[in-house]
Amino acid sequence: MVNEEKVRIMTAIAYEEKEHGSELLNDAFFYKNDYVKMHVLSVIWNYTIGYFLILILIALYNMDYLLLNFVKINYLYVGMALLFSYLLIIIVSVLISKIYYQDKYDKEQETMQKYHKYVLELKKFYSEDGKETENVDITGN
């Protein structure tokens, strides 16, 4: 006979695995601080690469001006302006990404706790039936 409560729990587990499966399993073993640092470093790296690629494109677009006014350009002023804009972009992106990834980690942990609760309920059903899942091989024997 089919136990409706067991089917409900198994359906909830399958839904959680389908909806959040790979994301939860990959991020479940990180501490919050490590998870946030890893993603913030990724954001810094990506913004740095993007910033320098945009600078190269701007320099290539304005190459005729740069070559004609090579001696007249105040490179100290240009360098300070580029450094200031880079630092401003990085600081803003780090603050936003830190807030975002802390919130995302908290939501993932709530989902993981709900998933873990379902797994424990299902394990309890199997232990009540006398069928422990740890001793069953792949064929079910």
C-alpha positions in Angstrom: 0.0 0.0 0.0 1.2 3.5 -0.9 1.9 5.7 2.1 0.7 9.2 1.1 2.9 11.0 3.6 6.0 9.2 2.2 5.0 10.1 -1.3 4.5 13.8 -0.3 8.0 13.8 1.3 9.6 12.2 -1.7 7.9 14.6 -4.1 9.1 17.6 -2.0 12.7 16.1 -2.1 12.5 15.7 -5.8 11.2 19.2 -6.3 14.0 20.7 -4.2 16.6 18.7 -6.0 15.2 19.7 -9.4 14.8 23.4 -8.5 18.0 23.9 -6.5 20.0 20.7 -6.8 23.4 21.5 -8.2 23.5 25.0 -6.7 22.8 23.7 -3.2 25.2 20.8 -3.4 28.0 22.9 -4.7 27.6 25.7 -2.1 26.4 23.6 0.9 29.8 22.9 2.3 31.1 26.5 2.4 31.1 28.7 5.5 29.3 32.0 5.0 32.5 34.1 5.1 34.3 31.9 2.6 31.3 31.8 0.3 31.0 35.6 0.3 34.8 36.1 -0.1 34.9 33.7 -3.0 32.2 35.5 -4.9 33.4 39.0 -4.1 36.9 38.1 -5.4 35.2 36.8 -8.5 33.4 40.1 -8.9 36.6 42.1 -8.4 38.4 40.0 -11.0 35.6 40.3 -13.5 35.2 44.0 -13.1 39.0 44.5 -13.4 39.2 42.6 -16.6 36.1 44.4 -18.0 37.5 47.8 -16.9 40.8 47.2 -18.7 39.1 45.9 -21.8 37.0 49.0 -22.0 40.0 51.2 -21.5 41.8 49.4 -24.4 38.7 49.9 -26.6 38.5 53.6 -25.7 42.3 54.0 -26.4 42.0 52.3 -29.7 39.0 54.4 -30.7 40.9 57.6 -29.8 44.2 56.5 -31.2 44.5 59.4 -33.6 44.0 61.9 -30.9 46.5 60.1 -28.6 49.2 60.0 -31.3 48.7 63.6 -32.3 48.8 64.9 -28.7 51.3 62.5 -27.3 53.5 65.2 -25.8 50.7 67.5 -24.6 48.7 64.9 -22.6 49.0 65.2 -18.8 49.6 61.6 -18.0 49.6 62.1 -14.2 46.1 63.6 -14.4 44.8 60.9 -16.7 46.3 58.1 -14.5 44.8 59.6 -11.4 41.4 59.9 -13.0 41.6 56.3 -14.3 42.7 55.0 -10.9 40.0 57.0 -9.0 37.3 55.7 -11.4 38.6 52.1 -11.1 38.6 52.3 -7.3 35.1 53.8 -7.2 33.7 51.1 -9.4 35.4 48.4 -7.4 34.3 49.7 -4.0 30.7 50.1 -5.2 30.6 46.6 -6.8 32.2 45.0 -3.7 29.6 46.5 -1.4 26.7 45.5 -3.6 28.1 42.0 -4.2 28.8 41.4 -0.5 25.2 42.3 0.4 23.8 40.2 -2.4 25.9 37.1 -1.7 25.3 37.2 2.0 21.6 37.3 1.4 21.9 34.6 -1.2 23.8 32.4 1.2 21.2 32.8 3.9 18.4 31.8 1.4 20.4 28.8 0.2 20.9 27.7 3.8 17.2 27.9 4.5 16.5 25.8 1.4 19.2 23.3 2.4 17.7 23.0 5.9 14.3 22.4 4.4 15.7 19.7 2.1 17.6 18.1 5.0 14.4 18.0 7.1 12.6 16.2 4.3 15.5 13.7 4.0 15.4 13.0 7.7 11.7 12.5 7.6 12.0 10.0 4.8 14.8 8.2 6.6 12.5 8.0 9.6 9.9 6.3 7.4 12.3 3.8 6.2 13.7 3.0 9.6 10.1 2.5 10.9 9.5 0.0 8.1 12.7 -1.8 9.0 14.3 -1.0 5.7 17.5 0.9 6.3 18.7 2.7 3.2 22.4 2.5 4.2 22.6 -1.3 3.7 20.8 -1.4 0.3 22.9 -1.9 -2.7 22.2 -0.4 -6.2 19.9 -3.2 -7.2 17.8 -2.8 -4.1 18.7 -6.1 -2.5 
